[in-house]
Amino acid sequence: MKISGTSRPLAVIGDPISHSLSPVMHNAAIAALGLDAVYVALRVDELALPHVIRAFESIGVAGNVTVPHKLAVGRLLIRLTGLAKELGAVNTFWPDGGRLIGDNTDVRGVIDALHSLRPEAPLLVQGTGGSARAVAVAAREMGLPLLARSRSEDRAREFAAWARDIGVEASADDGSRVGIAVNATPAGLEPTDPLPISPDRLHGCDSALDLVYAPGATRWVRECRKLGMRASDGRTMLVAQGAHAFERFFPDVKAPREVMAAAVARSLRP
C-alpha cells in the first residue's frame, strides 16, 4: 500500500487505542482493493475530543470511534442516522456536505456475533455505555429479553429503563439464570483486569460473548469455556461492524470481509 499526498485519511479514535486492530483490518481492505487511502489509530482524551471532531469535520476525515467516546461523539455531531440517534452512540462517521454524519454499525456486528453462538434467552449484558446500547438493540432485533448489569446498581436500573423506552424487554440483573452473557465493557483489555462477570454468576448459562478481543482469546472467554460454554471474543463483531463502516467510507465498494477477517486472525494468533 502506497501513501502519498493524495491518500485519503481515515482514523479510529479512542483512549486507550493501542489495542485496536481497526487499522490492520481496514488497511488490509484498502490494499486489497487498490484504494488511495490510509487508516490510522489516534489516542484522543476526553478534553481533546471536541477539538478533534471539529478538525475532522473541517478537513473531511472519516473513521470510527471506540471506548470511551461513543456516547460523547453522539452528542457532538449534528447529523446522525436514525439508528445512531436512537442509540445516542456513534462508532462510525464520514463527511457529507461539510458536516460529519454519525452512524452506529455496532448493532449489526453484535447480531452477527450473537448468531454464531446460537444464543438462548435471556441475555445478560455487563456495561451501560455505547457498546452496551448496541447490545440492547441487537437483543430487541433478535427477540431476546435483557438483564442489565453494572458495577453501579443505579446505572443498571437506568440502563434497563432506557432499554425499555426503545422497546427492549429489559430489567436490572436479578441473579436469575441467563442463556447468554455479553461483556460490553473494556474489562479485559489489560491482562491484569478483573473478570467482567464472575463465573459464579454464569451457572447454567449456555454461551458468552466478549466484545473485547485478545491474542488467543480473553481470559474471560477462556474461563467461560472451562465451564463448558460456547464463548467467543470480539473479533467477529470487529469484522462485521468494520465491513459495514467500510461501505460507509467507500459507498460504491463492497467490503472484502474475508480479507479483513484474515488480517484480524493473523494479528490475534497466540
C-alpha atoms as an extended CHARMM CRD file, in Angstrom:
* protein
*
       270  EXT
         1         1  MET       CA              0.0000000000        0.0000000000        0.0000000000  PROA      1               0.0000000000
         2         2  LYS       CA              1.4630000000        3.3380000000       -1.0650000000  PROA      2               0.0000000000
         3         3  ILE       CA              0.7930000000        6.5120000000        0.9060000000  PROA      3               0.0000000000
         4         4  SER       CA              1.0730000000        9.8520000000       -0.8610000000  PROA      4               0.0000000000
         5         5  GLY       CA             -0.1320000000       13.4300000000       -0.6500000000  PROA      5               0.0000000000
         6         6  THR       CA             -3.3590000000       12.3450000000       -2.3330000000  PROA      6               0.0000000000
         7         7  SER       CA             -4.1330000000        9.4940000000        0.0820000000  PROA      7               0.0000000000
         8         8  ARG       CA             -7.4600000000        9.8740000000        1.8670000000  PROA      8               0.0000000000
         9         9  PRO       CA             -7.0490000000        9.8720000000        5.6710000000  PROA      9               0.0000000000
        10        10  LEU       CA             -9.2580000000        7.6720000000        7.8650000000  PROA      10              0.0000000000
        11        11  ALA       CA             -8.9140000000        7.2310000000       11.6170000000  PROA      11              0.0000000000
        12        12  VAL       CA            -10.1750000000        5.4180000000       14.6990000000  PROA      12              0.0000000000
        13        13  ILE       CA            -10.2030000000        7.4570000000       17.9050000000  PROA      13              0.0000000000
        14        14  GLY       CA            -10.3180000000        6.2450000000       21.4920000000  PROA      14              0.0000000000
        15        15  ASP       CA             -8.4740000000        6.1810000000       24.7940000000  PROA      15              0.0000000000
        16        16  PRO       CA             -6.7700000000        3.7280000000       25.0830000000  PROA      16              0.0000000000
        17        17  ILE       CA             -6.2150000000        2.9320000000       21.4130000000  PROA      17              0.0000000000
        18        18  SER       CA             -3.0230000000        0.8610000000       21.0950000000  PROA      18              0.0000000000
        19        19  HSD       CA             -5.0360000000       -2.3750000000       21.2650000000  PROA      19              0.0000000000
        20        20  SER       CA             -7.2060000000       -1.5260000000       18.2490000000  PROA      20              0.0000000000
        21        21  LEU       CA             -6.9540000000       -3.7770000000       15.2040000000  PROA      21              0.0000000000
        22        22  SER       CA             -9.1060000000       -1.4550000000       13.0900000000  PROA      22              0.0000000000
        23        23  PRO       CA             -6.0150000000       -0.0940000000       11.2470000000  PROA      23              0.0000000000
        24        24  VAL       CA             -4.8070000000       -3.6160000000       10.4580000000  PROA      24              0.0000000000
        25        25  MET       CA             -8.2470000000       -4.6330000000        9.2010000000  PROA      25              0.0000000000
        26        26  HSD       CA             -9.0750000000       -1.5260000000        7.1780000000  PROA      26              0.0000000000
        27        27  ASN       CA             -5.6140000000       -1.1180000000        5.6590000000  PROA      27              0.0000000000
        28        28  ALA       CA             -5.7400000000       -4.7570000000        4.5130000000  PROA      28              0.0000000000
        29        29  ALA       CA             -9.0540000000       -3.9990000000        2.7790000000  PROA      29              0.0000000000
        30        30  ILE       CA             -7.7010000000       -0.7590000000        1.2720000000  PROA      30              0.0000000000
        31        31  ALA       CA             -4.6270000000       -2.5640000000       -0.0930000000  PROA      31              0.0000000000
        32        32  ALA       CA             -6.6640000000       -5.4680000000       -1.4860000000  PROA      32              0.0000000000
        33        33  LEU       CA             -8.8960000000       -3.0790000000       -3.4230000000  PROA      33              0.0000000000
        34        34  GLY       CA             -6.0770000000       -0.7510000000       -4.5170000000  PROA      34              0.0000000000
        35        35  LEU       CA             -7.6910000000        2.3270000000       -2.9380000000  PROA      35              0.0000000000
        36        36  ASP       CA             -5.7400000000        5.5390000000       -2.3240000000  PROA      36              0.0000000000
        37        37  ALA       CA             -6.3350000000        5.8380000000        1.4170000000  PROA      37              0.0000000000
        38        38  VAL       CA             -4.7150000000        5.1570000000        4.7800000000  PROA      38              0.0000000000
        39        39  TYR       CA             -6.3180000000        4.2990000000        8.1330000000  PROA      39              0.0000000000
        40        40  VAL       CA             -4.6150000000        5.2290000000       11.4290000000  PROA      40              0.0000000000
        41        41  ALA       CA             -5.3200000000        4.9950000000       15.1600000000  PROA      41              0.0000000000
        42        42  LEU       CA             -5.2720000000        8.1670000000       17.2710000000  PROA      42              0.0000000000
        43        43  ARG       CA             -5.3650000000        8.3310000000       21.0430000000  PROA      43              0.0000000000
        44        44  VAL       CA             -7.7650000000       11.1490000000       21.9110000000  PROA      44              0.0000000000
        45        45  ASP       CA             -8.5840000000       12.0290000000       25.5030000000  PROA      45              0.0000000000
        46        46  GLU       CA            -11.8570000000       13.4640000000       26.7550000000  PROA      46              0.0000000000
        47        47  LEU       CA            -10.6800000000       17.0900000000       26.7280000000  PROA      47              0.0000000000
        48        48  ALA       CA             -9.3190000000       16.9040000000       23.1840000000  PROA      48              0.0000000000
        49        49  LEU       CA            -12.3080000000       15.0600000000       21.7220000000  PROA      49              0.0000000000
        50        50  PRO       CA            -14.4780000000       18.0880000000       20.7220000000  PROA      50              0.0000000000
        51        51  HSD       CA            -11.4870000000       19.7500000000       19.0420000000  PROA      51              0.0000000000
        52        52  VAL       CA            -10.5590000000       16.5910000000       17.1390000000  PROA      52              0.0000000000
        53        53  ILE       CA            -14.1270000000       16.1040000000       15.8980000000  PROA      53              0.0000000000
        54        54  ARG       CA            -14.2960000000       19.7130000000       14.6950000000  PROA      54              0.0000000000
        55        55  ALA       CA            -10.9230000000       19.3020000000       12.9500000000  PROA      55              0.0000000000
        56        56  PHE       CA            -12.0870000000       16.1060000000       11.2600000000  PROA      56              0.0000000000
        57        57  GLU       CA            -15.2240000000       17.9100000000       10.1270000000  PROA      57              0.0000000000
        58        58  SER       CA            -13.2550000000       20.8290000000        8.7030000000  PROA      58              0.0000000000
        59        59  ILE       CA            -10.9590000000       18.6300000000        6.5830000000  PROA      59              0.0000000000
        60        60  GLY       CA            -13.3570000000       15.7700000000        5.8170000000  PROA      60              0.0000000000
        61        61  VAL       CA            -11.8560000000       12.8510000000        7.7390000000  PROA      61              0.0000000000
        62        62  ALA       CA            -13.9390000000        9.6770000000        8.0630000000  PROA      62              0.0000000000
        63        63  GLY       CA            -13.4480000000        6.9770000000       10.6470000000  PROA      63              0.0000000000
        64        64  ASN       CA            -14.5400000000        5.1210000000       13.7380000000  PROA      64              0.0000000000
        65        65  VAL       CA            -14.9940000000        5.6900000000       17.4510000000  PROA      65              0.0000000000
        66        66  THR       CA            -14.1160000000        3.2390000000       20.1960000000  PROA      66              0.0000000000
        67        67  VAL       CA            -14.2050000000        3.3070000000       24.0090000000  PROA      67              0.0000000000
        68        68  PRO       CA            -14.8810000000        5.5410000000       25.8290000000  PROA      68              0.0000000000
        69        69  HSD       CA            -16.1190000000        8.1230000000       23.3150000000  PROA      69              0.0000000000
        70        70  LYS       CA            -19.1540000000        6.6120000000       21.5320000000  PROA      70              0.0000000000
        71        71  LEU       CA            -21.7530000000        8.4390000000       23.6170000000  PROA      71              0.0000000000
        72        72  ALA       CA            -19.7950000000       11.7050000000       23.5970000000  PROA      72              0.0000000000
        73        73  VAL       CA            -19.4350000000       11.7180000000       19.8040000000  PROA      73              0.0000000000
        74        74  GLY       CA            -23.1660000000       11.0370000000       19.5530000000  PROA      74              0.0000000000
        75        75  ARG       CA            -23.6900000000       14.3240000000       21.4040000000  PROA      75              0.0000000000
        76        76  LEU       CA            -21.0670000000       16.2540000000       19.4220000000  PROA      76              0.0000000000
        77        77  LEU       CA            -22.3210000000       15.5030000000       15.8980000000  PROA      77              0.0000000000
        78        78  ILE       CA            -25.2740000000       17.4050000000       14.4750000000  PROA      78              0.0000000000
        79        79  ARG       CA            -26.1870000000       14.8510000000       11.8010000000  PROA      79              0.0000000000
        80        80  LEU       CA            -26.9610000000       11.3110000000       12.9390000000  PROA      80              0.0000000000
        81        81  THR       CA            -28.5830000000        8.3540000000       11.2170000000  PROA      81              0.0000000000
        82        82  GLY       CA            -31.8420000000        7.1490000000       12.7320000000  PROA      82              0.0000000000
        83        83  LEU       CA            -30.1200000000        4.2420000000       14.4820000000  PROA      83              0.0000000000
        84        84  ALA       CA            -27.3290000000        6.4220000000       15.9130000000  PROA      84              0.0000000000
        85        85  LYS       CA            -29.9270000000        8.8980000000       17.1360000000  PROA      85              0.0000000000
        86        86  GLU       CA            -31.9330000000        6.1390000000       18.8190000000  PROA      86              0.0000000000
        87        87  LEU       CA            -28.8100000000        4.7690000000       20.4960000000  PROA      87              0.0000000000
        88        88  GLY       CA            -27.2710000000        8.1430000000       21.2960000000  PROA      88              0.0000000000
        89        89  ALA       CA            -23.9800000000        6.4710000000       20.3620000000  PROA      89              0.0000000000
        90        90  VAL       CA            -21.7200000000        6.7200000000       17.3080000000  PROA      90              0.0000000000
        91        91  ASN       CA            -19.0000000000        4.3350000000       16.2020000000  PROA      91              0.0000000000
        92        92  THR       CA            -18.7220000000        5.3950000000       12.5320000000  PROA      92              0.0000000000
        93        93  PHE       CA            -18.5930000000        8.8120000000       10.8970000000  PROA      93              0.0000000000
        94        94  TRP       CA            -17.9610000000       10.2470000000        7.4400000000  PROA      94              0.0000000000
        95        95  PRO       CA            -18.1070000000       13.6790000000        5.7880000000  PROA      95              0.0000000000
        96        96  ASP       CA            -21.0090000000       14.9060000000        3.6880000000  PROA      96              0.0000000000
        97        97  GLY       CA            -21.6610000000       18.4890000000        2.6510000000  PROA      97              0.0000000000
        98        98  GLY       CA            -19.2340000000       19.9720000000        5.1390000000  PROA      98              0.0000000000
        99        99  ARG       CA            -20.6140000000       18.0140000000        8.1100000000  PROA      99              0.0000000000
       100       100  LEU       CA            -19.8210000000       14.6400000000        9.6430000000  PROA      100             0.0000000000
       101       101  ILE       CA            -22.6100000000       12.0770000000        9.6420000000  PROA      101             0.0000000000
       102       102  GLY       CA            -22.6030000000        9.7360000000       12.6350000000  PROA      102             0.0000000000
       103       103  ASP       CA            -23.8260000000        6.1570000000       12.3990000000  PROA      103             0.0000000000
       104       104  ASN       CA            -23.6790000000        3.0070000000       14.5020000000  PROA      104             0.0000000000
       105       105  THR       CA            -22.5880000000       -0.2230000000       12.8380000000  PROA      105             0.0000000000
       106       106  ASP       CA            -22.0230000000       -1.9820000000       16.1770000000  PROA      106             0.0000000000
       107       107  VAL       CA            -25.5860000000       -3.3280000000       16.2310000000  PROA      107             0.0000000000
       108       108  ARG       CA            -25.0820000000       -5.3370000000       13.0490000000  PROA      108             0.0000000000
       109       109  GLY       CA            -21.7290000000       -6.5020000000       14.3670000000  PROA      109             0.0000000000
       110       110  VAL       CA            -23.2550000000       -7.7030000000       17.6340000000  PROA      110             0.0000000000
       111       111  ILE       CA            -26.0690000000       -9.5100000000       15.8050000000  PROA      111             0.0000000000
       112       112  ASP       CA            -23.5750000000      -11.3430000000       13.5810000000  PROA      112             0.0000000000
       113       113  ALA       CA            -21.5160000000      -12.3550000000       16.6210000000  PROA      113             0.0000000000
       114       114  LEU       CA            -24.5690000000      -13.4910000000       18.6070000000  PROA      114             0.0000000000
       115       115  HSD       CA            -25.9200000000      -15.5900000000       15.7250000000  PROA      115             0.0000000000
       116       116  SER       CA            -22.6400000000      -17.5350000000       15.6460000000  PROA      116             0.0000000000
       117       117  LEU       CA            -23.1970000000      -18.5100000000       19.3020000000  PROA      117             0.0000000000
       118       118  ARG       CA            -26.8270000000      -19.6840000000       18.8990000000  PROA      118             0.0000000000
       119       119  PRO       CA            -27.9850000000      -17.5460000000       21.8480000000  PROA      119             0.0000000000
       120       120  GLU       CA            -30.6710000000      -18.6050000000       24.2940000000  PROA      120             0.0000000000
       121       121  ALA       CA            -32.8200000000      -16.1640000000       26.2850000000  PROA      121             0.0000000000
       122       122  PRO       CA            -32.4250000000      -14.1420000000       28.3680000000  PROA      122             0.0000000000
       123       123  LEU       CA            -29.3340000000      -12.0740000000       27.5590000000  PROA      123             0.0000000000
       124       124  LEU       CA            -27.2220000000      -10.6230000000       30.3750000000  PROA      124             0.0000000000
       125       125  VAL       CA            -25.1780000000       -7.5440000000       29.4020000000  PROA      125             0.0000000000
       126       126  GLN       CA            -22.3800000000       -6.1790000000       31.5460000000  PROA      126             0.0000000000
       127       127  GLY       CA            -21.9540000000       -2.4290000000       30.9970000000  PROA      127             0.0000000000
       128       128  THR       CA            -24.0620000000        0.6350000000       30.2850000000  PROA      128             0.0000000000
       129       129  GLY       CA            -22.0500000000        2.5630000000       27.6640000000  PROA      129             0.0000000000
       130       130  GLY       CA            -22.2690000000        2.8380000000       23.8880000000  PROA      130             0.0000000000
       131       131  SER       CA            -21.3910000000       -0.7930000000       23.2260000000  PROA      131             0.0000000000
       132       132  ALA       CA            -23.9930000000       -1.9700000000       25.7440000000  PROA      132             0.0000000000
       133       133  ARG       CA            -26.6120000000        0.1310000000       23.9680000000  PROA      133             0.0000000000
       134       134  ALA       CA            -25.7670000000       -1.6640000000       20.7240000000  PROA      134             0.0000000000
       135       135  VAL       CA            -26.2020000000       -4.9960000000       22.5370000000  PROA      135             0.0000000000
       136       136  ALA       CA            -29.6200000000       -3.8670000000       23.7720000000  PROA      136             0.0000000000
       137       137  VAL       CA            -30.8140000000       -3.0200000000       20.2670000000  PROA      137             0.0000000000
       138       138  ALA       CA            -29.4190000000       -6.3190000000       18.9770000000  PROA      138             0.0000000000
       139       139  ALA       CA            -31.3900000000       -8.1160000000       21.7150000000  PROA      139             0.0000000000
       140       140  ARG       CA            -34.5300000000       -6.2680000000       20.6210000000  PROA      140             0.0000000000
       141       141  GLU       CA            -33.9910000000       -7.2300000000       16.9750000000  PROA      141             0.0000000000
       142       142  MET       CA            -33.4330000000      -10.8800000000       17.9550000000  PROA      142             0.0000000000
       143       143  GLY       CA            -36.3550000000      -11.0220000000       20.3880000000  PROA      143             0.0000000000
       144       144  LEU       CA            -34.1820000000      -11.6760000000       23.4440000000  PROA      144             0.0000000000
       145       145  PRO       CA            -35.1810000000      -10.2620000000       26.8460000000  PROA      145             0.0000000000
       146       146  LEU       CA            -32.3010000000       -8.4510000000       28.5210000000  PROA      146             0.0000000000
       147       147  LEU       CA            -30.8700000000       -8.2060000000       32.0330000000  PROA      147             0.0000000000
       148       148  ALA       CA            -28.6030000000       -5.2000000000       32.6770000000  PROA      148             0.0000000000
       149       149  ARG       CA            -25.6080000000       -5.4760000000       34.9870000000  PROA      149             0.0000000000
       150       150  SER       CA            -23.1670000000       -2.7900000000       36.1360000000  PROA      150             0.0000000000
       151       151  ARG       CA            -20.7790000000       -2.0310000000       38.9710000000  PROA      151             0.0000000000
       152       152  SER       CA            -23.4380000000        0.5230000000       39.9690000000  PROA      152             0.0000000000
       153       153  GLU       CA            -26.9300000000       -0.8130000000       40.6430000000  PROA      153             0.0000000000
       154       154  ASP       CA            -28.3540000000        2.6460000000       39.8760000000  PROA      154             0.0000000000
       155       155  ARG       CA            -26.7080000000        2.6800000000       36.4370000000  PROA      155             0.0000000000
       156       156  ALA       CA            -28.0280000000       -0.8190000000       35.7400000000  PROA      156             0.0000000000
       157       157  ARG       CA            -31.5690000000        0.2860000000       36.5720000000  PROA      157             0.0000000000
       158       158  GLU       CA            -31.2140000000        3.4580000000       34.4960000000  PROA      158             0.0000000000
       159       159  PHE       CA            -29.8840000000        1.4390000000       31.5520000000  PROA      159             0.0000000000
       160       160  ALA       CA            -32.7650000000       -1.0300000000       31.7980000000  PROA      160             0.0000000000
       161       161  ALA       CA            -35.2340000000        1.8810000000       31.8250000000  PROA      161             0.0000000000
       162       162  TRP       CA            -33.5790000000        3.3470000000       28.7050000000  PROA      162             0.0000000000
       163       163  ALA       CA            -33.7520000000       -0.0490000000       27.0010000000  PROA      163             0.0000000000
       164       164  ARG       CA            -37.4600000000       -0.3850000000       27.8050000000  PROA      164             0.0000000000
       165       165  ASP       CA            -38.0470000000        3.0560000000       26.3080000000  PROA      165             0.0000000000
       166       166  ILE       CA            -36.7400000000        1.7990000000       22.9440000000  PROA      166             0.0000000000
       167       167  GLY       CA            -38.7850000000       -1.3890000000       23.0310000000  PROA      167             0.0000000000
       168       168  VAL       CA            -36.4920000000       -3.9050000000       24.7250000000  PROA      168             0.0000000000
       169       169  GLU       CA            -37.9020000000       -6.2850000000       27.3260000000  PROA      169             0.0000000000
       170       170  ALA       CA            -35.3620000000       -5.2590000000       29.9670000000  PROA      170             0.0000000000
       171       171  SER       CA            -34.7420000000       -5.1520000000       33.6990000000  PROA      171             0.0000000000
       172       172  ALA       CA            -31.7920000000       -4.8880000000       36.0640000000  PROA      172             0.0000000000
       173       173  ASP       CA            -29.9610000000       -8.1430000000       36.7530000000  PROA      173             0.0000000000
       174       174  ASP       CA            -31.8480000000      -10.1210000000       39.4030000000  PROA      174             0.0000000000
       175       175  GLY       CA            -29.4890000000      -13.0880000000       39.5890000000  PROA      175             0.0000000000
       176       176  SER       CA            -31.7590000000      -15.4850000000       37.6720000000  PROA      176             0.0000000000
       177       177  ARG       CA            -30.4190000000      -17.9450000000       35.1100000000  PROA      177             0.0000000000
       178       178  VAL       CA            -29.3700000000      -16.4640000000       31.7620000000  PROA      178             0.0000000000
       179       179  GLY       CA            -28.8710000000      -18.0370000000       28.3510000000  PROA      179             0.0000000000
       180       180  ILE       CA            -26.0790000000      -15.8170000000       27.0730000000  PROA      180             0.0000000000
       181       181  ALA       CA            -23.7950000000      -13.2870000000       28.7740000000  PROA      181             0.0000000000
       182       182  VAL       CA            -22.1470000000      -10.3610000000       26.9700000000  PROA      182             0.0000000000
       183       183  ASN       CA            -19.2800000000       -8.2300000000       28.2230000000  PROA      183             0.0000000000
       184       184  ALA       CA            -19.7680000000       -4.7400000000       26.7910000000  PROA      184             0.0000000000
       185       185  THR       CA            -17.1160000000       -3.0670000000       28.9770000000  PROA      185             0.0000000000
       186       186  PRO       CA            -13.3670000000       -2.5330000000       28.3530000000  PROA      186             0.0000000000
       187       187  ALA       CA            -12.5270000000       -5.0480000000       31.1140000000  PROA      187             0.0000000000
       188       188  GLY       CA            -10.0670000000       -7.4870000000       29.5740000000  PROA      188             0.0000000000
       189       189  LEU       CA             -8.0460000000       -5.0250000000       27.5180000000  PROA      189             0.0000000000
       190       190  GLU       CA             -5.2700000000       -5.4900000000       30.0740000000  PROA      190             0.0000000000
       191       191  PRO       CA             -4.1920000000       -8.9510000000       31.3000000000  PROA      191             0.0000000000
       192       192  THR       CA             -4.4920000000       -7.7760000000       34.9140000000  PROA      192             0.0000000000
       193       193  ASP       CA             -8.1140000000       -6.6170000000       34.5420000000  PROA      193             0.0000000000
       194       194  PRO       CA            -10.6750000000       -8.3970000000       36.7440000000  PROA      194             0.0000000000
       195       195  LEU       CA            -13.1740000000      -10.6700000000       35.0350000000  PROA      195             0.0000000000
       196       196  PRO       CA            -16.1650000000       -8.6110000000       33.8420000000  PROA      196             0.0000000000
       197       197  ILE       CA            -18.6540000000      -11.2460000000       35.0640000000  PROA      197             0.0000000000
       198       198  SER       CA            -17.7080000000      -13.8070000000       37.6880000000  PROA      198             0.0000000000
       199       199  PRO       CA            -18.0710000000      -17.4650000000       36.6660000000  PROA      199             0.0000000000
       200       200  ASP       CA            -20.2150000000      -17.8570000000       39.7970000000  PROA      200             0.0000000000
       201       201  ARG       CA            -22.9090000000      -15.7500000000       38.0940000000  PROA      201             0.0000000000
       202       202  LEU       CA            -22.8980000000      -17.9400000000       34.9770000000  PROA      202             0.0000000000
       203       203  HSD       CA            -24.0800000000      -21.3230000000       36.2700000000  PROA      203             0.0000000000
       204       204  GLY       CA            -26.4770000000      -22.7420000000       33.6860000000  PROA      204             0.0000000000
       205       205  CYS       CA            -25.5050000000      -20.1760000000       31.0520000000  PROA      205             0.0000000000
       206       206  ASP       CA            -25.0610000000      -21.6290000000       27.5580000000  PROA      206             0.0000000000
       207       207  SER       CA            -22.8240000000      -19.0700000000       25.8270000000  PROA      207             0.0000000000
       208       208  ALA       CA            -20.8010000000      -15.8910000000       26.2360000000  PROA      208             0.0000000000
       209       209  LEU       CA            -19.6520000000      -13.0760000000       24.0020000000  PROA      209             0.0000000000
       210       210  ASP       CA            -16.8040000000      -10.7650000000       24.9960000000  PROA      210             0.0000000000
       211       211  LEU       CA            -16.7060000000       -7.5930000000       22.8850000000  PROA      211             0.0000000000
       212       212  VAL       CA            -13.0470000000       -7.2630000000       23.8800000000  PROA      212             0.0000000000
       213       213  TYR       CA            -10.5670000000       -9.2400000000       21.7820000000  PROA      213             0.0000000000
       214       214  ALA       CA             -7.0810000000      -10.5340000000       22.5790000000  PROA      214             0.0000000000
       215       215  PRO       CA             -4.5000000000      -12.9450000000       21.1100000000  PROA      215             0.0000000000
       216       216  GLY       CA             -5.8840000000      -16.4420000000       21.5130000000  PROA      216             0.0000000000
       217       217  ALA       CA             -8.8960000000      -15.2220000000       23.4910000000  PROA      217             0.0000000000
       218       218  THR       CA             -9.5780000000      -13.0420000000       26.5030000000  PROA      218             0.0000000000
       219       219  ARG       CA             -9.2110000000      -14.5190000000       29.9760000000  PROA      219             0.0000000000
       220       220  TRP       CA            -12.9800000000      -14.2750000000       30.4930000000  PROA      220             0.0000000000
       221       221  VAL       CA            -13.6440000000      -16.2650000000       27.3150000000  PROA      221             0.0000000000
       222       222  ARG       CA            -11.1900000000      -18.9340000000       28.4630000000  PROA      222             0.0000000000
       223       223  GLU       CA            -12.8870000000      -19.1370000000       31.8730000000  PROA      223             0.0000000000
       224       224  CYS       CA            -16.3210000000      -19.4480000000       30.2260000000  PROA      224             0.0000000000
       225       225  ARG       CA            -15.0880000000      -22.2660000000       28.0180000000  PROA      225             0.0000000000
       226       226  LYS       CA            -13.8520000000      -24.0970000000       31.1150000000  PROA      226             0.0000000000
       227       227  LEU       CA            -17.4870000000      -24.0800000000       32.2650000000  PROA      227             0.0000000000
       228       228  GLY       CA            -18.4840000000      -25.8120000000       29.0250000000  PROA      228             0.0000000000
       229       229  MET       CA            -19.9930000000      -22.6840000000       27.4700000000  PROA      229             0.0000000000
       230       230  ARG       CA            -19.7900000000      -21.6600000000       23.8340000000  PROA      230             0.0000000000
       231       231  ALA       CA            -17.7320000000      -18.4770000000       24.0350000000  PROA      231             0.0000000000
       232       232  SER       CA            -16.0070000000      -16.0880000000       21.6540000000  PROA      232             0.0000000000
       233       233  ASP       CA            -14.2640000000      -12.7600000000       21.8490000000  PROA      233             0.0000000000
       234       234  GLY       CA            -14.9570000000       -9.6110000000       19.8510000000  PROA      234             0.0000000000
       235       235  ARG       CA            -13.2320000000      -10.4810000000       16.5880000000  PROA      235             0.0000000000
       236       236  THR       CA            -16.4610000000      -11.4850000000       14.7940000000  PROA      236             0.0000000000
       237       237  MET       CA            -18.0990000000       -8.2300000000       15.8350000000  PROA      237             0.0000000000
       238       238  LEU       CA            -14.9710000000       -6.2550000000       14.8920000000  PROA      238             0.0000000000
       239       239  VAL       CA            -15.0150000000       -7.5600000000       11.3280000000  PROA      239             0.0000000000
       240       240  ALA       CA            -18.7850000000       -7.2690000000       10.8900000000  PROA      240             0.0000000000
       241       241  GLN       CA            -19.0670000000       -3.6910000000       12.1500000000  PROA      241             0.0000000000
       242       242  GLY       CA            -15.8660000000       -2.8240000000       10.2710000000  PROA      242             0.0000000000
       243       243  ALA       CA            -17.2330000000       -4.1100000000        6.9810000000  PROA      243             0.0000000000
       244       244  HSD       CA            -20.4000000000       -2.0580000000        7.3720000000  PROA      244             0.0000000000
       245       245  ALA       CA            -18.3100000000        1.0020000000        8.2830000000  PROA      245             0.0000000000
       246       246  PHE       CA            -16.0070000000        0.4540000000        5.2800000000  PROA      246             0.0000000000
       247       247  GLU       CA            -19.0180000000        0.6140000000        2.9860000000  PROA      247             0.0000000000
       248       248  ARG       CA            -19.9510000000        3.9730000000        4.5500000000  PROA      248             0.0000000000
       249       249  PHE       CA            -16.4400000000        5.2850000000        3.8410000000  PROA      249             0.0000000000
       250       250  PHE       CA            -16.4680000000        3.9070000000        0.2680000000  PROA      250             0.0000000000
       251       251  PRO       CA            -20.1700000000        3.6790000000       -0.6710000000  PROA      251             0.0000000000
       252       252  ASP       CA            -19.5610000000        2.2800000000       -4.1620000000  PROA      252             0.0000000000
       253       253  VAL       CA            -17.3290000000       -0.5460000000       -2.9160000000  PROA      253             0.0000000000
       254       254  LYS       CA            -18.2010000000       -3.8840000000       -1.2910000000  PROA      254             0.0000000000
       255       255  ALA       CA            -16.0460000000       -4.5350000000        1.7600000000  PROA      255             0.0000000000
       256       256  PRO       CA            -13.7220000000       -7.5670000000        1.3150000000  PROA      256             0.0000000000
       257       257  ARG       CA            -14.7890000000       -9.3380000000        4.5080000000  PROA      257             0.0000000000
       258       258  GLU       CA            -12.5780000000      -12.3810000000        4.0380000000  PROA      258             0.0000000000
       259       259  VAL       CA             -9.5050000000      -10.1630000000        3.6720000000  PROA      259             0.0000000000
       260       260  MET       CA            -10.4810000000       -8.1740000000        6.7570000000  PROA      260             0.0000000000
       261       261  ALA       CA            -11.1620000000      -11.3110000000        8.8150000000  PROA      261             0.0000000000
       262       262  ALA       CA             -7.8480000000      -12.8720000000        7.7660000000  PROA      262             0.0000000000
       263       263  ALA       CA             -5.9350000000       -9.7370000000        8.7860000000  PROA      263             0.0000000000
       264       264  VAL       CA             -7.5820000000       -9.7720000000       12.2150000000  PROA      264             0.0000000000
       265       265  ALA       CA             -6.9920000000      -13.5150000000       12.6460000000  PROA      265             0.0000000000
       266       266  ARG       CA             -3.2700000000      -13.1160000000       11.8680000000  PROA      266             0.0000000000
       267       267  SER       CA             -2.9610000000      -10.3590000000       14.4550000000  PROA      267             0.0000000000
       268       268  LEU       CA             -4.7260000000      -12.3980000000       17.1370000000  PROA      268             0.0000000000
       269       269  ARG       CA             -2.6810000000      -15.5840000000       16.8120000000  PROA      269             0.0000000000
       270       270  PRO       CA             -1.2840000000      -16.5320000000       20.2400000000  PROA      270             0.0000000000
